[in-house]
Amino acid sequence: MFTRFLSLFLCLVFLGFSSPISHAAPLKVRGAILMDLDRIKVLYRQNDNKKIPPASLTKIMTMYLVFDAIKAKKISLKTKVKVSRHAARTGGSSMHLKAGDVVTVEQLLYGMAVASGNDACVAIAEHLAGSEKNFIMRMNQKARKLEMRNTTFKTTNGLPANGQFTTANDMLALSRNYIMRYPESLRYHSTKTYYYRRHKLTNNNPQLGKYKGADGLKTGWTIASGYNIVSTGRRGKTRLIAIILGAGTAQIRAKELNRLMDAGYKLQKNKNRTVKSLL
């Protein structure tokens, strides 16, 4: 009897003094992580090292390398890029490039951020590195520098490929460094619609214009990955960044993302609570 009482007591003590970082799994997703970007503090983890195909979250890395090239003065936003036949024929989501089109780097950035244009990724990769293969090598080199230990890129845009995977933790490493180094990138990621020729391009981020403070970042989907998203927003002095991987539907992704971000913002007013307790 005493042993049972002692076990119960120790269990309650442990629960009472648990870390604000929860490893439980109340979200209906395959992986998740939440960070307070101003304090560089992880507030919530859930299967954050589970390997999952990145889908179009890959484009965050592609855009990161574009901004690196701009900073190094190798290109500018006004640099003109000629679209190859190979780039124009890229399948999946598209900004509707045609072979022979001449577009600016800035147009391609909007194409990647808003329309999730796979064709835009190939066009800029060929321009910067001569080929997709060379650019993908640069993507993986950058991943190593950012200590993305469980990520391998096989495409410039996230189209399905054997051996291509990432984790919520690695996507956090990529996204937080990207935002902190290039805050101007949010201008592209927060754009809801953009026109290329007569084509209206639409951003699939479910929080833009609907969730207070939301201003980026990127969605993704393939059959193998499920519905992914990296989302960020600022309210007052607090910027949060959340990663959701492997939701079953777009609706579940949006609902669980809102729950996670809501809990993160509530935590700022309830310092003695945890994100888990606020979900």
C-alpha positions as CSV (number, residue, x, y, z in Angstrom):
1,M,0.0,0.0,0.0
2,F,2.8,2.4,0.9
3,T,4.7,1.5,-2.3
4,R,1.6,2.3,-4.4
5,F,1.1,5.6,-2.6
6,L,4.8,6.5,-3.1
7,S,4.6,5.7,-6.8
8,L,1.6,7.8,-7.2
9,F,3.2,10.7,-5.3
10,L,6.4,10.6,-7.4
11,C,4.3,10.5,-10.5
12,L,2.4,13.7,-9.5
13,V,5.6,15.4,-8.5
14,F,7.1,14.6,-11.9
15,L,4.1,15.9,-13.7
16,G,4.0,19.0,-11.6
17,F,7.6,19.9,-12.5
18,S,7.6,18.9,-16.1
19,S,9.5,21.0,-18.7
20,P,7.7,23.7,-20.8
21,I,8.9,21.7,-23.8
22,S,6.3,18.9,-24.2
23,H,7.1,15.6,-25.9
24,A,3.5,14.3,-25.8
25,A,1.5,14.0,-29.1
26,P,-1.9,15.7,-28.9
27,L,-1.7,17.2,-32.4
28,K,-3.1,15.1,-35.2
29,V,0.1,15.3,-37.3
30,R,3.3,13.2,-37.9
31,G,5.7,15.9,-36.6
32,A,5.6,19.4,-35.1
33,I,7.7,22.0,-33.4
34,L,7.1,25.5,-32.1
35,M,9.7,28.2,-31.3
36,D,9.6,31.7,-29.8
37,L,12.0,33.3,-32.3
38,D,12.8,36.3,-30.3
39,R,14.0,34.2,-27.3
40,I,15.3,31.4,-29.6
41,K,13.4,29.0,-27.3
42,V,11.6,25.9,-28.4
43,L,8.1,25.8,-26.7
44,Y,6.8,22.5,-28.1
45,R,8.0,19.3,-29.7
46,Q,6.2,16.4,-31.2
47,N,8.1,13.7,-33.1
48,D,10.4,16.5,-34.3
49,N,13.1,14.2,-35.5
50,K,10.8,11.9,-37.5
51,K,11.9,11.8,-41.2
52,I,9.2,12.9,-43.6
53,P,9.4,14.1,-47.3
54,P,9.6,17.9,-47.3
55,A,7.4,18.5,-50.3
56,S,7.4,22.2,-51.3
57,L,9.0,23.2,-48.0
58,T,12.1,22.5,-50.1
59,K,11.5,25.9,-51.7
60,I,12.6,27.6,-48.5
61,M,16.1,26.3,-49.1
62,T,16.0,27.3,-52.8
63,M,14.9,30.8,-51.9
64,Y,17.5,31.0,-49.2
65,L,20.3,30.3,-51.7
66,V,18.8,33.0,-54.0
67,F,19.0,35.6,-51.3
68,D,22.5,34.4,-50.5
69,A,23.4,35.1,-54.2
70,I,21.8,38.5,-54.0
71,K,23.7,39.4,-50.9
72,A,27.0,38.2,-52.5
73,K,26.1,40.5,-55.5
74,K,26.2,37.7,-57.9
75,I,22.6,38.6,-59.0
76,S,20.1,41.2,-58.2
77,L,16.3,41.3,-58.0
78,K,16.3,42.8,-61.5
79,T,18.6,40.2,-63.0
80,K,17.0,38.6,-66.1
81,V,16.7,34.8,-66.3
82,K,15.9,33.0,-69.5
83,V,13.6,30.0,-69.0
84,S,14.8,26.8,-70.5
85,R,12.5,24.2,-72.1
86,H,13.4,21.8,-69.3
87,A,12.3,24.3,-66.6
88,A,9.1,25.1,-68.4
89,R,8.2,21.5,-68.6
90,T,8.6,20.9,-64.9
91,G,5.4,19.2,-63.5
92,G,3.3,19.9,-60.5
93,S,2.5,23.4,-59.2
94,S,3.6,26.1,-61.6
95,M,3.8,29.8,-62.2
96,H,3.1,29.1,-65.9
97,L,6.6,29.8,-67.3
98,K,7.1,29.0,-71.0
99,A,10.3,28.1,-72.8
100,G,12.1,31.3,-73.9
101,D,10.4,33.5,-71.3
102,V,12.7,36.1,-69.8
103,V,11.8,36.9,-66.2
104,T,13.5,38.7,-63.4
105,V,14.8,37.1,-60.2
106,E,12.1,39.0,-58.3
107,Q,9.4,37.5,-60.4
108,L,10.8,34.0,-59.8
109,L,10.8,34.7,-56.0
110,Y,7.1,35.6,-56.1
111,G,6.5,32.5,-58.3
112,M,8.1,30.2,-55.7
113,A,6.6,31.9,-52.6
114,V,3.1,32.5,-53.9
115,A,2.4,29.8,-56.5
116,S,4.9,27.3,-55.2
117,G,6.2,27.2,-58.8
118,N,8.3,24.1,-59.4
119,D,9.2,25.6,-62.8
120,A,10.5,28.8,-61.1
121,C,12.8,26.7,-58.9
122,V,14.4,24.9,-61.9
123,A,14.8,28.2,-63.8
124,I,16.7,29.9,-61.0
125,A,18.7,26.8,-60.2
126,E,19.9,26.6,-63.8
127,H,20.7,30.3,-63.9
128,L,22.7,30.2,-60.6
129,A,24.5,26.8,-60.9
130,G,24.3,25.8,-64.5
131,S,22.1,22.8,-63.8
132,E,19.7,21.4,-61.2
133,K,22.2,18.8,-60.2
134,N,24.8,21.4,-59.3
135,F,22.2,23.5,-57.4
136,I,21.0,20.5,-55.4
137,M,24.6,20.0,-54.3
138,R,24.6,23.5,-53.0
139,M,21.3,22.9,-51.2
140,N,22.7,20.0,-49.3
141,Q,26.0,21.8,-48.5
142,K,23.9,24.6,-47.0
143,A,21.9,22.1,-45.1
144,R,25.1,20.7,-43.5
145,K,26.2,24.3,-42.5
146,L,22.8,24.8,-40.8
147,E,23.2,21.5,-39.0
148,M,20.2,19.9,-40.7
149,R,21.5,16.5,-39.8
150,N,18.4,14.5,-40.9
151,T,17.7,16.3,-44.2
152,T,18.6,15.3,-47.8
153,F,17.4,17.2,-50.8
154,K,17.1,15.5,-54.2
155,T,15.1,18.1,-56.1
156,T,15.1,21.9,-56.1
157,N,11.3,22.1,-55.5
158,G,10.2,19.2,-53.4
159,L,8.8,17.0,-56.2
160,P,8.9,13.4,-55.0
161,A,12.2,11.6,-55.1
162,N,13.6,8.5,-53.4
163,G,15.7,9.4,-50.4
164,Q,14.5,13.0,-50.0
165,F,13.4,13.7,-46.4
166,T,13.5,16.2,-43.6
167,T,12.3,16.6,-40.0
168,A,10.4,19.3,-38.2
169,N,13.5,20.1,-36.2
170,D,15.6,20.5,-39.4
171,M,12.9,22.7,-41.0
172,L,13.0,24.9,-37.9
173,A,16.8,25.3,-38.3
174,L,16.4,26.2,-41.9
175,S,13.4,28.6,-41.5
176,R,14.6,30.5,-38.4
177,N,18.0,31.1,-40.0
178,Y,16.4,32.2,-43.2
179,I,14.0,34.6,-41.6
180,M,16.6,36.1,-39.2
181,R,19.2,36.5,-42.0
182,Y,16.7,37.7,-44.7
183,P,13.6,39.3,-43.0
184,E,12.9,40.9,-46.4
185,S,11.9,37.5,-47.6
186,L,8.6,37.8,-45.8
187,R,7.5,40.3,-48.4
188,Y,7.2,37.5,-50.8
189,H,5.9,34.9,-48.4
190,S,3.1,37.1,-47.1
191,T,1.8,38.0,-50.6
192,K,-1.6,36.3,-51.1
193,T,-1.9,36.8,-54.8
194,Y,0.5,37.6,-57.7
195,Y,0.0,37.9,-61.4
196,Y,2.3,36.5,-64.0
197,R,1.1,37.5,-67.4
198,R,-2.6,36.7,-67.3
199,H,-2.2,34.0,-64.6
200,K,-3.4,34.7,-61.1
201,L,-1.1,33.0,-58.6
202,T,-2.6,32.2,-55.2
203,N,-0.8,31.5,-51.9
204,N,-2.1,28.4,-50.1
205,N,-1.0,29.5,-46.6
206,P,-4.2,29.1,-44.6
207,Q,-3.3,31.8,-42.1
208,L,-2.6,34.7,-44.4
209,G,-5.3,37.3,-44.0
210,K,-7.1,35.1,-41.5
211,Y,-4.8,34.7,-38.5
212,K,-3.7,37.8,-36.6
213,G,0.0,38.6,-37.2
214,A,0.6,35.8,-39.8
215,D,3.1,36.9,-42.5
216,G,4.6,33.7,-44.0
217,L,6.1,31.1,-44.8
218,K,5.4,28.0,-47.0
219,T,3.1,25.1,-47.5
220,G,3.8,21.7,-49.1
221,W,2.0,18.5,-50.0
222,T,2.8,15.2,-51.6
223,I,1.1,11.8,-51.2
224,A,4.1,10.5,-49.2
225,S,4.4,13.6,-47.0
226,G,0.9,14.6,-46.3
227,Y,0.2,18.3,-45.7
228,N,3.1,20.3,-44.4
229,I,3.6,23.9,-43.4
230,V,6.1,26.3,-41.9
231,S,4.3,29.3,-40.6
232,T,5.4,32.4,-38.8
233,G,3.8,35.5,-37.3
234,R,4.3,38.4,-35.0
235,R,2.1,39.7,-32.2
236,G,3.5,42.6,-30.3
237,K,7.1,41.7,-29.2
238,T,6.6,38.0,-29.9
239,R,7.4,36.2,-33.2
240,L,6.5,32.5,-33.3
241,I,7.5,30.0,-35.9
242,A,5.7,26.7,-36.2
243,I,6.3,23.6,-38.3
244,I,3.6,21.0,-39.0
245,L,4.5,17.9,-41.0
246,G,2.3,15.1,-42.2
247,A,-1.3,16.3,-41.5
248,G,-3.9,14.1,-43.1
249,T,-5.8,16.9,-44.9
250,A,-5.4,20.6,-45.5
251,Q,-8.2,21.3,-43.0
252,I,-6.4,19.3,-40.3
253,R,-3.2,21.1,-41.1
254,A,-4.9,24.5,-40.7
255,K,-6.7,23.6,-37.5
256,E,-3.7,22.1,-35.8
257,L,-1.5,24.9,-36.8
258,N,-3.9,27.5,-35.4
259,R,-4.1,25.4,-32.1
260,L,-0.3,25.4,-31.8
261,M,0.2,29.1,-32.6
262,D,-2.7,30.0,-30.3
263,A,-1.1,28.1,-27.4
264,G,2.2,29.8,-28.1
265,Y,0.8,33.3,-27.9
266,K,-1.3,32.4,-24.8
267,L,1.9,31.2,-23.1
268,Q,3.2,34.8,-23.2
269,K,0.5,35.7,-20.7
270,N,0.7,32.4,-18.8
271,K,4.4,32.0,-18.0
272,N,3.7,29.3,-15.5
273,R,1.9,27.1,-18.0
274,T,3.1,24.9,-20.9
275,V,2.1,24.9,-24.5
276,K,0.8,21.3,-24.0
277,S,-1.5,22.5,-21.2
278,L,-2.8,25.3,-23.4
279,L,-3.6,23.2,-26.5
